[in-house]
Structure formats: structure tokens, C-alpha cells
């Protein structure tokens, strides 16, 4: 795709990739360098009223503007539109179907085509670039009857959200998302009651679970157009920097930098997105555990920082009580001020609270009985039943 100083979005060619970062008239980043140009991206730009794009060299934001997506205008529509939510919901449904179709192809011994999964990954990247919070809110939403295919999509979206917030190249974000979406394909051979680390399993199922990253690599070896880097990541999702992970007990420098991001995303979801019948760790406790794990040398500090940038200390969807006893739900992050997200009052519907602008702070998380939530010390010991010392 050519990159003139200024041009119409009609010049965008579907199937190509941006050769440099592209901005609107104010200098707000809309299309990162390397991002795939898709019909969905162009539709999103049109929906935002964008008609002209400028290269980074030509854009000239005013002193009050910035091209940093962390500093987007948070005063504008802090709750998500119905149209936006429906579009994201449709993407989750399509991605879940893509995972299920891939698993069926593997089981039937058919040629494995990853193009559908890759299309879904690109769609999510476009959504995350446009506005990450509603996409991550959907990915982190508690689902009482969670299925493994949906979990694969949650994992993919969270990992990509972390990668983008860490500002890694879009091509690498795409690899992150693809590896996360397919890495659990071997677990579909296990019974429904043994596919998640929380569930009790017999010794044979336990061994199968611990070997599933290596089995997945074997299953995917004949996939068309498989990036070799994805093969590596699939095997390293559960490896910890201190050597306490599985299946190969790799340490520090042996672990791919992108696998370190996947490890943190997977650990967070293991705690906060459990299968039916298992306790859910309160999200802020899960974040605290991972921060502690980084200080103990288990998790990458950079990857944990990416999680914080993506979901904040009190992740999107968390219910909290403020210092004035107001009960509120976290609806948006607010730049890198991890302890001060944007909230919507539950006591007075429609009231949006930006903690930075008010003399308030979050006093405590509120436990949801409906979500089977518990504080970390009360449930962590039983989190990895059947995995012994290699639990996440």
C-alpha cells in the first residue's frame, strides 16, 4: 500500500498492510504500521467519520492532542454503544466457531487451514486498535458455563491486548493471537470435566494435560502456512521463568519473549475465568498475585506490566466500593494510572466517575456470589487440583 502524506480511505487496499503508522487530522493513531487492511477496518474508520488519513511524518497534533492511544478523549462516550457491543459479540462467536472447526479438522485427519482463525485475529486487532476497553471487557466477562473454545478466544484477545499496550510490532501481535487461539487444541481430546487446570483428573488424564502443549505442536505440524514461531509459542505457554512450569521446565532465557506474555495472560484467565463449578478469584487479587509472581521471578515483569496496561489493577468489569461507600463497576482504563480506572456508579445509574478528577479512591473489591468469587487466600490452594507442583 502506498503511503502518501495525505489520502482518502478509499485508497486503502484490502489484503495489504500499512507500511507506516497512519493518523487522523488531530494526530490520533488509527492504523499502526504493519496492520492488515481489512473490510472491517475500513468500515470502522467510516463509522468514526474518518475520510482522510495522514502519515506520522505529516500529522501535526496541537499541544493538547497526542497520537498516544492511552490519551484518547475519555470524556467521549465512556460506556459502549449497542452497535459496538454487537459487533464484538459477533467476532467472539465467529472466532469460537473457527476454533471448533479447526479442532474438527484435526480430529478428522483433514488438512488444517488456519486462514479463518487468522482472519478473526486480524478483526480483533482492528477492534483493539480502535478502542481496546470494550473488546477486553467482552474477553474478561465471566461466563458460568465456559467452554474451552470460548476460552481459547478469550486467551487470544487478552494476549493481543497486552501486546498492543506493550507496543510490540503488529506482526508479532498477530503471532501472539494465533498461538493463543490454537494452543489448547490437544485438550479437546479430554473429557469435558478434565479440560481446565482446576478440574480433578485421574493420573492418565493428568499426564495428558501436562503434555498437551507438545501434543498440540504435533497436531499442528502439517497446518498450511504455519509460522514456525507459533509452533514454539504453543509449547511454551505454561513455562515459568524460574523453571517451575511445564512441560519442559524451561528457564528464563530459554523461554520466547512472546511466550512470557502468553504465560501471564493464561495465568490471569485461569484465576478469573474458571469452568462451571469452580471458584473465581477476584480479578484484583489475580493481578496482585501476578505482580507478586513477577517479584519472585516466576513471571516476566514486562508481561505483567502489559497486563496492568490492558486491564488495570481493578480489571474492567470489577465491582468495587469507593471511599465514600459508592458501589461502582469498572468500565474503562485511564492511561497508565492503574489504580484509578473509570467507573460507572451502581447506586446512581448513568453517573460516570473518573477517579483522577475526584477526591475518591477504591476502598475494596466487592465479592460476587453470583460469580462464585472468592479472595485469593481462600481458594488458591485448590486452584490447580491434579497438577501438584506445576499448577499455574
N, C-alpha and C positions, 0 to 999 in steps of 0.2 A: 504494500500500500504506500503510495506516495505521501510525503509529509510536507505540504506547502505551509507557509506561515499562517494562512487563514483559509478555511474552505468549508463548504457545506457538508452536513452529514450525509447528503445524497452521494457524496464522493466515496463514502465508506464501502468497501467491497467485502461482502460476506465470504468467509473462508480464508481470509488473510489475517495477519496480526499487525497490531500497531508497532511501528518501528521506533517510536518515541512517545513520551507522555503527552497527552492532549488535554487541554483545559477549556473551560468556558471563558466568556469575556471578563469575568472577575478574577480569573486565575485559579478557580477551583478545579482540582484534578478530577477528570471524568473517565479517562481511558489511560490506565498505566501502560508503560512500554511493555510490549510482549503479549498484551491481552488479545485473545481471539475476537475477531469481529463476527458477531452472530446476528441473526434476525432479532433475537431477544434484546441484545444490547442496543440496537438501533431503535427498537420500539420503546425501550426505557428512556433513551435520550429524547425521543419525540414527545413522550408523555411528560417530560420535565420542561418542555418548551424550548429545548436546545435546537438551534438551527445551524449554528456556526461553531467550529472548533478551532483552537489556536495551538500551535506547538509551544513547548515550555519556553523556548527562547523568545517567543513573540508575545506571550501573555504578560500583562502588566497590571497585577492587582494593586489596589490602593493600599494605603498604610493600614487600614482597618481590616483588610482582607488577607487571606492566606490560601496557598494551594495544599496545605496540610489537611487531610480529611478529618483529623482529630478535632479541628477547629471549625467544623461545619456549623452553620447557624442553628443552634439548638432551640432558639425561640420559635422556630417554624415547625408547626405540627409535630409535637413530641410524641403523640400517640400515632399508631399505624393506621393507614387507610384500609377500608374493607377490600378495595381492589388490590392493594399491595399484599394483604394477607392471603387473599385467594390465589394470587399468582405464586406466592411462595409455597402455599399448601399444595398446589398442583405440581410444583417442582419436586416436592418431597414424595408425592405419590408416584410420579414418573420415575424418580430415582430408585424408589423401593422396588418398583416393577422391574427396572433394569437389573438390579441385584438378583432378584428372584429368577429372572430369565437367564442370567449368567450361570447361576447355580444349576438350573435345569439342564443347560447345555453341557456343563461339566459332567453331571450325572448320567447323561445320555451318550457320553463319549463323542459329542459333536465338536466341530471346530469352534473355538472360543473367540468371539468377536467382541472387543472391548469398546467399539465405537459408540454404542448407546450410552454406556457408563461415562465415557469421556465427554459426550455432549452434555450430560447432566452436570458434570463437574464444571464445564465452561459456563453453563447457565448460572450455577451458584456463584462462581467467581464474579460474574457480571452483577448479580444482585448484591454481593458483599461489597463490591467496589461502590455501588450506587448508595447503599445505606446498610451497613452491617448489622445494626441492632435488631431489626425485626427478623432477619434471617437467623441470627443466633438465638433470638427468643424462641423461634419455632424449633430449632435444633435442641434447645435445652428444656423444652416443655416436658413436664412429667407425663408419662403415659403408663397407666396402671397395668395394661396388658401388652407390654412391649414385646415386639417380635424382633428376631435377630436381623432381618433385612432392614427394618427401620433403624435399628441401632447402627448398622453399617453406614447409613446415610447421615445420621447424627454425627458420627465419628468423622466422616469426611468433611462435613460443613464446619465443625468446630476446629479441626486441624487447619483448614484453609483460612478460616477467620483469624486464627493465631498467626499463620504465616504472613498474611497480608498486613496485620498490625505490626509484625516484626520487619516489614518492608523487604522481604526476600523477593527475588525475581518472580514474576507471574508464571514463568515456565516451571519453576520449582514448586510454586503453589499448586499448579495443575498436577504435578507428580505426587505431592502430598495427598491431594484429594483423591486421586485414583488409587493409590496404595491403601488408603484408609477404607475406601468403599469396597475393595475386594479382599482385604487381608483375612477376613474370617470365613472365607468360602468353605474351608475344611470342616468348620463346626456344624454345618448343616447336615453332616452325616451322623451327628449325635442326636439322641432323643431330645424332644423339646425341653425336658426337665433337666438337661445337662449342658446346655449351650452357653450359659453365662458362668463367670467365675464364682458367683455367690452360691450356686446350687450344689447340693450334695451329690456325689457320684461314686460309683464303685471304682476299684483300682484300675480296671481296664479303661474305663472312661476317663479317669484321672490322667493316665499316661497319654491317652489320645488327645486330651485337652492340652497338655503340656507340649505336645509335639505338633499342634495344629499349624503353627507358622511354617514349619518345614514341609508339612504335607501340602499346605496351600501353595507353596512355591513349586512343588512338583506338579500339582494340578494345573497351574497356570503356565507351565513351561512351553506349551505349544500354542499359547494365545497369539493371535495375529497382532503385529505391531506393538508387542510388549516392550516397554522401555526397560533396559537392564537395571536401571536404578530402582524401579518399582519392585523388581524381584528381591533386591537387597532389603528394601524397607519392609516388605511383607514379613521377612524372617526376623526383623529386629524390633518390632513394635513393643515387645514386653521385656526388652533388655534394660537393666538399670545400670547407672554409671558405676556403682560400687560392686558390680558382678553378681548381685543378688536376684537378677531376673531370669528369664527362660526364653528359648530352650537351650541356648548355648553358653549362658552365663558370661557373656562378653563384658568387657570393662571399658570405660571412658573412651580412649582414642579408637577403640575397635568399633564403636557404635557410630553409625552415619549421623551427621548433624540433623537431617530431617527426621530420622527415626527418634531422636530425642524429643522433638515436638510431638510426634505421634504418641510416644510413651506418656507424656503429660496429659494430652487430650484423652487418651484411653483411660488413664487412672482417674481423671476427673469424672468421666462418664460412668465408670464402674461404681463410683461412690454415689453419684447423683441421679443416675438413670438405671435403676435396677429392674429386673424382671418381676413379674407378678409374685406376690407373697414375700418379697424381700424388703427390708427396711431401706429407706432412702436417707443418706447422710445430708444434713442441712448444707446447702451449697457453700455458705461462707466457711463452714468447718472443713469442707473438702478443699477449698482454696488454702486455708490455713495449714492443713496437713501437707499440701504440696510445697508450700513455702518452707515449711519445716524440713521436708524431704530434700529440698534443694540445699539447705544449710547442712544437712547430714551427708551430702554427696551422693544421694540416690538419683535425683532428678537434675536436669540441666537448669541452671538459674536463668539462662536466656529463654528457655522454653516456658518456664513458669512465668517469667515476665510477659511473654506473649499471651499466656492465658489471662493474666491480670489486665492487659491492654484490651483483650477481647471481651471479657465478661465482668471485670471489676471485682473488688473484694466481696461485694454483695451482688452476685450474678443476676442478670436480667430474669425477672420472674420471682425473685425472692420477696417474701413478705417480712416486713420489719416494723419495729416500733421506734419512733423518734424520741428525742429527749423531751418533747412536750407531750408525750403519750399518743401522738397521732400514729395511726396504723396506715402503712402505705406499701405499695408494690413498686419494685424497681422496674422501670420501663426503658431506660436508656443509660449508656455510659456517658461520662462527661470528660472527654480527653483523658489525660493521664492522672487525674485526681481519683485514684482507685477507691478511696473511702467515701467519696461524695458523688454518688450517681444521681440521676434524675428520677424522681418518683411520682407516682400518682396516688393521691390520698384515697384511702378506702373509707374514711369517715365522711369525707365530703367529695362526692364523685365529681370529676372534672377538674379538681384542683391539682395543678402540676407544681411540684416542689423541686426547685433547683437548690440543693443544699449549699452550693457555693455562695448563693445570694441571700441566704437566710441564716439566722443565728440558731441553727439546729444541727444535730448530729444523730447518727443511727445509734440507738442505745442497745438494741439486741435483736436477734432474729426471732421471728415467731414460728413456732413449730406447727406444722400442718398434720393433723391426724388423718385427714383425707388422703394425703400423700404418703402416709406411713413414715413420717420424718422422725429422725432421732438425732441427738447431738453425737458427735464423733466418739467420745469416750464410751458411750453406752452401746455402740454397735460395731466398732471397728474390728474387735477380736473375732467376730463371726463373719466378717465380710468375705473372706476367701475360703470358705469351708471346702475341704477336699484338696486344697492346694498346698497346705503345710507352709513351709518357709518361703515359698516362691509366690505368695499372694501379692497382688499389686499393692 
